[in-house]
Amino acid sequence: MTAIQNAGSLRLILFGPPGAGKGTQAQLLKERLEIDHISSGDLFRHHLSNGTELGELARGYMNRGDLVPDEVTIGMVLDRITTMPDGQGFMLDGFPRNTNQAKALDDALAQRGQRIDRVLHIKVADNELIRRLSNRYICRNCQKPFTRDPVSGDAPRRCDDCADGGDIYQRDDDTPDAVANRLTVYHAETAPVLDFYRESGILADIRGDSTVESVNRLALDALGLTSEV
């Protein structure tokens, strides 16, 4: 067994389409490597709820129905990264979404004498993603995910984790047509970014069509770390 050394200083980016299990792998890697998990969605919610300068700037665009410009999103992420201790590793999730953001990230890290160590890309075939997501249901109370019964094909009715048996529903964007559209958008957005990191020699494609444990093992192998404990 090879001990993990300096894993806590790794700087990673995690990519994966909807339904690939990215959230599960992000949590496992965060716990295993003891690095910060930086979600762009969480950052947006933080800045909006706390009324920060960046949050108010973003709110103005959102209230007008405009897309939040790259510089605002970049500002939020870089504000988080550049205030971290030099030796603290992190895992970005949901950023960068385009090559402009990727280049801004590289430039900011270079000024600190740092760089992204590895980009992990969890790959799953579109037909499998559509199958997974169209069978996904969520508790309105606790957000616990559920799937259809594999034998009867019935959708679950009540959450067994909530004291009052929370209502279970399917998100509008988890219907087959909606999922197919989400995947089209995802591929169009991420393909140039993945090519950017592939050319840099730091992109690792991870097969995500296996068990959670197998995918995690492949991710750790791509980082040059043992998956044993």
PAROLO-138188 format. One line per field, with one value per residue: z negated, y negated, x of N, C-alpha, C in turn. Coordinates in steps of 0.001 Angstrom, whole numbers. Layout:
N
n_c3: Z/... .
n_c2: Y/... .
n_c1: X/... .
ca_c3: Z/... .
ca_c2: Y/... .
ca_c1: X/... .
c_c3: Z/... .
c_c2: Y/... .
c_c1: X/... .
//
This chain:
229
n_c3: 0/912/-702/-859/-55/-592/531/-300/821/3424/6455/8069/10805/11360/13701/15154/16689/16176/13965/13922/11539/10313/8024/5908/6211/5818/3110/1961/2793/1588/-1140/-1245/-294/-1809/-970/45/1292/3870/5063/7787/7840/5096/4289/5632/4338/1750/2018/2948/869/-1216/-408/750/2487/4998/5101/5176/7567/9331/8831/9921/12709/12941/12091/14199/16074/17511/18570/16179/16356/17397/15937/13423/12368/12480/10702/8246/7882/7947/5812/3734/4018/3955/1390/-123/-2174/-1033/-799/-777/721/3349/4913/7795/8891/11339/12443/14435/16964/19544/22008/21588/18848/17935/18739/17262/14707/14804/15132/12740/10829/11652/10927/8270/8212/8709/10060/11853/10975/11904/14071/13732/15573/15654/17533/19107/21136/23156/23426/21163/19167/19602/18984/16245/15071/15809/14241/11770/8626/6128/2692/1431/-1016/-2269/-146/557/2916/4989/6785/9421/8628/9289/10023/10163/11467/10476/9280/6308/3379/782/-1386/-3193/-5043/-6196/-8974/-8703/-6405/-3727/-681/2559/5659/9246/10841/13212/15115/15308/16968/19871/22397/21502/20195/22350/23708/21784/21781/24363/24210/22186/23389/25493/24101/22503/24129/25506/23244/22102/24175/24015/21574/22165/24092/22464/21142/18719/18397/17351/18375/16936/16590/15951/15724/13962/10672/7706/6095/7891/9756/8098/7471/9967/10275/8184/9018/11325/10197/9285/6867/4274/3988/1830/-1688 .
n_c2: 1191/-2174/-5138/-8088/-11108/-14547/-14907/-16638/-19054/-19086/-20459/-20438/-19901/-19040/-17446/-16508/-15153/-15817/-13464/-11740/-11064/-12818/-14449/-12594/-11491/-13794/-14301/-12011/-12276/-14689/-14001/-11945/-13084/-15326/-17989/-21236/-21538/-23317/-24656/-26238/-26927/-26934/-29061/-31214/-31263/-31854/-34449/-35889/-35560/-36787/-39327/-40439/-42523/-41395/-39635/-41363/-42602/-40453/-39896/-42111/-41711/-39293/-40007/-41577/-39727/-39004/-37239/-36380/-38016/-36706/-37857/-38390/-35871/-34698/-36404/-35715/-33047/-33275/-34987/-33297/-31295/-32664/-33545/-31412/-29389/-28912/-26202/-24720/-22428/-22158/-21449/-22180/-22630/-22877/-25030/-25852/-27059/-27768/-28490/-31010/-31454/-29363/-30133/-32490/-31451/-29901/-31982/-33425/-31537/-31109/-33490/-33070/-31175/-28662/-25868/-24057/-20711/-18364/-17435/-15908/-13991/-12684/-10237/-9208/-7382/-9015/-7783/-6200/-8118/-9455/-7395/-7031/-9580/-10000/-8211/-9183/-10462/-12873/-13810/-16314/-17500/-16718/-16376/-13908/-11465/-9201/-6164/-4510/-1510/1427/3783/3552/1123/-1086/-4443/-5857/-6844/-8120/-9627/-7708/-8640/-10982/-12316/-12903/-11605/-12657/-14253/-12900/-13714/-14231/-16125/-18760/-19030/-16517/-14830/-12646/-14112/-16644/-16022/-15145/-17555/-19049/-17645/-18117/-20852/-20768/-19280/-21013/-23252/-22280/-20873/-22521/-23388/-21024/-20186/-22199/-21606/-19052/-19478/-20626/-18490/-17509/-16362/-13770/-11123/-9510/-6509/-6406/-4532/-2472/-924/-2995/-2704/-1643/-3714/-5680/-4491/-4541/-7291/-7974/-6520/-7939/-10164/-9285/-8030/-5619/-3529/-2070/-1501 .
n_c1: 845/572/1204/-775/594/885/-1612/-3513/-2856/-3525/-4796/-7690/-10030/-13355/-15297/-18417/-21313/-24884/-26235/-24086/-22987/-21356/-21605/-21575/-18996/-17493/-17912/-16758/-14074/-13419/-13537/-11647/-9225/-9050/-9506/-10758/-14063/-15189/-17940/-19414/-22095/-22755/-21147/-22341/-24850/-24008/-22858/-25077/-26961/-25635/-25350/-23013/-20584/-19998/-22134/-24369/-23856/-24136/-26826/-28095/-27810/-29221/-31788/-32547/-32857/-30674/-27691/-25243/-22192/-18974/-16854/-17891/-18583/-16035/-14760/-15974/-15115/-12305/-11928/-12478/-10504/-8031/-7848/-7265/-5066/-1692/-849/-3168/-5307/-7814/-10996/-12594/-15924/-18247/-17064/-14256/-16594/-16189/-13620/-12570/-12968/-11380/-8810/-8532/-8499/-6131/-4254/-4558/-3777/-1161/48/305/2171/1192/-745/-3310/-3577/-4812/-7481/-10464/-12620/-15679/-17114/-20075/-22305/-24769/-27331/-27459/-27340/-29756/-31497/-30892/-31523/-34203/-35423/-35157/-36154/-37100/-37132/-39238/-38794/-36243/-34557/-33545/-32511/-34399/-35277/-37147/-38963/-37215/-38458/-41366/-41499/-42685/-42996/-41565/-43487/-43570/-41124/-38836/-37094/-37884/-39654/-42358/-42920/-42025/-43119/-42604/-41181/-40747/-38311/-38886/-36910/-35885/-37228/-37268/-37023/-36259/-33871/-32309/-32020/-30616/-28219/-27289/-26732/-24801/-22683/-22031/-21125/-19001/-17164/-15147/-13711/-12789/-11132/-9224/-7937/-7121/-5199/-3343/-2410/-3387/-5809/-7957/-9869/-12555/-14248/-17633/-19634/-19886/-19794/-20085/-17848/-15956/-15681/-14645/-12216/-10941/-10723/-8968/-6748/-6142/-5109/-2782/-2788/-3229/-6088/-6576/-7163 .
ca_c3: 0/996/-1485/-175/-565/-35/1246/-709/1561/4822/7023/9053/11391/11592/14728/15348/17124/15227/13808/13970/10195/9953/6646/5030/6297/5212/1657/1624/2975/557/-2405/-1100/-99/-2766/-250/93/2464/4218/6060/8262/7410/3675/4185/6035/3268/619/2290/3054/-441/-2119/135/1013/3677/6161/5088/5631/8988/10015/8668/10874/14018/12852/12011/15536/16960/18300/18096/15345/17158/16951/14948/12099/11942/12243/9479/7085/7708/7615/4453/2816/4150/3606/-57/-792/-2459/153/-705/-863/1996/3593/6051/8399/9418/12008/12942/15428/17927/20889/22046/21000/17415/17702/18871/16121/13567/14967/14910/11315/10107/12019/10132/6936/8396/8632/11278/11696/11073/12693/14391/13787/16400/15533/18791/19152/22393/23021/23211/19763/18360/19745/18202/14824/14614/15991/13163/10508/7902/5008/1593/1348/-2320/-2559/1125/769/4222/5074/8149/9596/8192/10445/10387/10579/12275/9842/8643/4862/3004/-394/-1822/-4411/-5951/-6830/-10034/-8238/-5100/-2749/669/3535/6979/10281/11344/14603/16011/15299/17962/20945/23364/20824/19955/23637/23989/20836/22209/25552/23718/21442/24321/26246/23199/21902/25095/25678/21994/21985/25159/23464/20565/22807/24720/21384/20655/17336/18386/17197/18607/15995/16927/14847/15912/13064/9299/7075/5619/9048/10308/7165/7625/11206/10021/7367/9875/12228/9395/8853/5465/4041/3555/641/-2964 .
ca_c2: 0/-3424/-6171/-9336/-12182/-15855/-14884/-17800/-20252/-18916/-21410/-19625/-20322/-17876/-17603/-15360/-15552/-15514/-12040/-10942/-10729/-13767/-14888/-11514/-11405/-15001/-14122/-10988/-12828/-15703/-13324/-11135/-13902/-16430/-19252/-21981/-21363/-24656/-24590/-27574/-27163/-27298/-30403/-32166/-31357/-32533/-35882/-36479/-35591/-37680/-40685/-40949/-43374/-40529/-39107/-42401/-42796/-39334/-40037/-43107/-41073/-38273/-40672/-42085/-38580/-38873/-36285/-36970/-38015/-35878/-38502/-38284/-34484/-34540/-37134/-34941/-31870/-33684/-35535/-32140/-30576/-33476/-33792/-30152/-29195/-28447/-24758/-24063/-21988/-22396/-20788/-23039/-21919/-23846/-26096/-26816/-26618/-28087/-28648/-32308/-31227/-28475/-30919/-33401/-30627/-29604/-33206/-33762/-30566/-31330/-34619/-32535/-30089/-27422/-25429/-22932/-19464/-17357/-17630/-14606/-14060/-11452/-10032/-8221/-7502/-9799/-6947/-5765/-9288/-9677/-6342/-7308/-10781/-9878/-7338/-9815/-11226/-13584/-14208/-17766/-17969/-16524/-16281/-12582/-10925/-7874/-5675/-3614/-136/2169/4898/3074/-79/-2152/-5519/-5913/-7784/-8905/-9490/-6919/-9302/-12125/-11921/-12992/-10957/-13740/-14026/-12611/-14205/-14231/-17465/-18968/-18857/-15117/-14050/-12249/-15187/-17698/-15520/-15154/-18946/-19425/-17016/-18839/-22097/-20424/-18910/-22206/-24138/-21719/-20315/-23365/-23444/-19745/-20209/-23111/-20890/-17892/-19994/-20914/-17209/-17230/-15822/-12323/-10647/-8451/-5830/-6545/-3614/-1332/-1191/-4174/-2334/-1483/-5038/-6353/-3879/-5072/-8689/-7996/-6039/-9040/-11120/-8636/-7689/-4322/-3536/-1210/-2206 .
ca_c1: 0/1311/534/-1044/1417/569/-2880/-4287/-2463/-3915/-5757/-8409/-11301/-14202/-16316/-19287/-22648/-25960/-26502/-22852/-22543/-20288/-21778/-21120/-17539/-16939/-17920/-15769/-12733/-13226/-13246/-10434/-8039/-9095/-9389/-12009/-14918/-15673/-19003/-19779/-23466/-22720/-20572/-23370/-25842/-23373/-22726/-26409/-27619/-24909/-25354/-21671/-20494/-20142/-23487/-25287/-23580/-24784/-28274/-28561/-27952/-30252/-33086/-32877/-32996/-29450/-26704/-24184/-20961/-17859/-15989/-18504/-18384/-14595/-14433/-16409/-14264/-10942/-11967/-12428/-9232/-6860/-7819/-6934/-3640/-963/-735/-4465/-5828/-9231/-11616/-13598/-17083/-19103/-16193/-14714/-17596/-15727/-12165/-12224/-12860/-10235/-7581/-8467/-8091/-4708/-3475/-4609/-2958/238/533/608/3120/419/-1405/-4231/-2818/-5514/-8895/-11132/-13829/-16462/-17823/-21151/-23035/-25994/-28531/-27452/-27676/-31195/-32158/-30711/-32210/-35650/-35889/-34783/-37171/-36483/-38010/-39367/-38327/-34816/-33832/-32983/-32897/-35006/-35456/-38282/-38788/-36694/-39349/-42684/-41388/-43450/-42259/-41790/-44539/-43222/-39735/-38712/-36152/-38548/-40574/-43742/-43041/-42004/-43626/-41557/-41581/-39717/-38041/-39284/-35761/-35457/-37969/-36333/-36768/-35510/-32512/-31605/-31664/-29565/-26969/-26839/-26132/-23584/-21610/-21628/-20388/-17787/-16216/-13948/-12942/-12097/-10045/-8210/-7158/-6496/-3979/-2395/-1910/-3783/-7168/-8104/-11226/-12911/-15496/-18576/-20759/-19699/-20218/-19498/-16511/-15072/-15415/-13747/-10889/-10371/-10373/-7753/-5663/-5787/-4353/-1556/-2950/-3801/-7491/-6678/-7158 .
c_c3: 0/250/-639/-827/169/769/923/-1/3031/5229/8221/9628/11711/12605/14789/15754/16057/15174/13795/12592/9702/8499/5647/5017/5679/3704/1221/1732/1921/-763/-2356/-1078/-1089/-2077/-234/1392/2755/5371/6479/7854/5958/3490/4558/4916/2057/842/2382/1682/-1407/-1589/359/2274/4946/6249/5603/7113/9804/9975/9681/12257/14007/12817/13358/16537/17854/17721/17246/16135/16541/15829/13538/11538/11614/10937/8235/6816/7290/6229/3426/2838/3628/2132/-845/-1130/-1262/306/-714/531/2129/4812/6568/9058/10025/12557/13281/16409/19363/20837/21487/19495/17093/17764/17707/14869/13638/14647/13418/10495/10398/11222/8711/7011/8322/9997/10923/11907/11986/12894/14580/14518/16343/16774/18659/20444/22176/22751/21777/18840/18414/18938/16711/14353/14764/14961/11792/9937/6649/3962/1509/40/-2452/-1322/1350/2124/4108/6544/8203/9074/9390/10901/10940/11523/11693/9238/7150/4528/1838/-797/-3141/-5414/-6716/-7836/-9568/-6850/-3979/-1372/1637/4919/7958/10798/12817/15560/15962/16215/19120/21933/22740/20578/21241/23988/23060/21271/23452/25148/23011/22400/25088/25387/22819/22904/25286/24416/21814/22964/24667/22471/21141/23463/23682/20772/19244/17239/18269/17384/17711/16424/15729/14913/15035/11673/8763/6663/6780/9658/9403/7273/8875/11017/9222/8165/10812/11509/8922/7401/5349/3599/2326/-611/-3962 .
c_c2: -1246/-4502/-7418/-10446/-13480/-15872/-16117/-19083/-20168/-19957/-20739/-20364/-19054/-18218/-16331/-15828/-15257/-14007/-11156/-10518/-11653/-14205/-13866/-11434/-12633/-14854/-13105/-11533/-13877/-15057/-12580/-11993/-15055/-17759/-19931/-21699/-22714/-24537/-26003/-27924/-27592/-28709/-31471/-32362/-32103/-34046/-36567/-36622/-36552/-39104/-41267/-41814/-42555/-39967/-40115/-42694/-41700/-39473/-41038/-42524/-40082/-38898/-41235/-40956/-38369/-37782/-37022/-36890/-37149/-36533/-38433/-36877/-34227/-35220/-36358/-33772/-32273/-34305/-34415/-31488/-31386/-33844/-32512/-30128/-28553/-26931/-23998/-23708/-22277/-21602/-21682/-22202/-22952/-25044/-25471/-26201/-26972/-28371/-29995/-32177/-30356/-29245/-31897/-32664/-30317/-30819/-33556/-32813/-30785/-32481/-34197/-31399/-28724/-27064/-24352/-21645/-18447/-17764/-16248/-14755/-12711/-11305/-8923/-8455/-8223/-8939/-6437/-6926/-9582/-8640/-6641/-8463/-10687/-8940/-7937/-10639/-11800/-13928/-15732/-18311/-17920/-16396/-14924/-12041/-9517/-7470/-4788/-2218/701/3308/4389/1880/-1258/-3212/-5508/-6996/-8693/-8626/-8734/-7529/-10455/-11644/-11935/-12398/-11966/-13318/-13842/-13030/-14062/-15651/-17569/-18720/-17452/-14239/-13732/-13364/-16298/-17278/-15564/-16576/-19416/-18859/-17700/-20131/-21809/-20125/-20136/-23130/-23579/-21229/-21205/-23416/-22156/-19672/-21093/-22374/-19635/-18314/-20319/-19640/-16858/-16658/-14307/-11963/-9443/-7814/-5858/-5597/-2373/-1698/-2436/-3889/-2228/-2820/-5801/-5802/-4415/-6531/-8791/-7510/-7156/-10116/-10538/-8233/-6308/-4463/-2659/-2072/-1421 .
c_c1: 884/559/329/-228/1062/-725/-3705/-3914/-2851/-4949/-6414/-9607/-12081/-15282/-17166/-20665/-23688/-26215/-25275/-22373/-21451/-20382/-21282/-19597/-16872/-16860/-16876/-14348/-12423/-12828/-11921/-9172/-7934/-8797/-10756/-12753/-15562/-16663/-19378/-21205/-23537/-22167/-21588/-24384/-25279/-23331/-24085/-27061/-26940/-24799/-23981/-21680/-20667/-21554/-24502/-25098/-24258/-26302/-28851/-28769/-29113/-31646/-33525/-33075/-31797/-28555/-25663/-22878/-19867/-17081/-16557/-18302/-16921/-14199/-14801/-15475/-12859/-10866/-11848/-11046/-8056/-6802/-7529/-5445/-2941/-969/-2046/-4984/-7311/-9696/-12732/-14687/-18023/-18348/-14846/-15720/-17228/-14231/-11722/-12050/-11653/-8915/-7421/-8025/-6606/-3846/-3423/-3737/-1474/844/877/1621/2458/-153/-2418/-3445/-3492/-6966/-9512/-12459/-14545/-17335/-18865/-21915/-24367/-27222/-28610/-27811/-29172/-31968/-32076/-31593/-33724/-36265/-35623/-35940/-36515/-37531/-38041/-38784/-36805/-33936/-33156/-33439/-33477/-35076/-36700/-37958/-38348/-37598/-40676/-42620/-42141/-42530/-42544/-42812/-44141/-41780/-39681/-37729/-36798/-39593/-42024/-43920/-43128/-42487/-42459/-42045/-40424/-39550/-38428/-38131/-35180/-36313/-37026/-36004/-35931/-34069/-31699/-31162/-30551/-28216/-26405/-26127/-24812/-22426/-21110/-20771/-19028/-16754/-14988/-13076/-12146/-10927/-8898/-7322/-6505/-5184/-2909/-1832/-2326/-5204/-7144/-9573/-11486/-14223/-16434/-19752/-20645/-20209/-19525/-18061/-15519/-14703/-14449/-12333/-10195/-9933/-9082/-6542/-5189/-4977/-3030/-1580/-3561/-5243/-7680/-6686/-6329 .
//
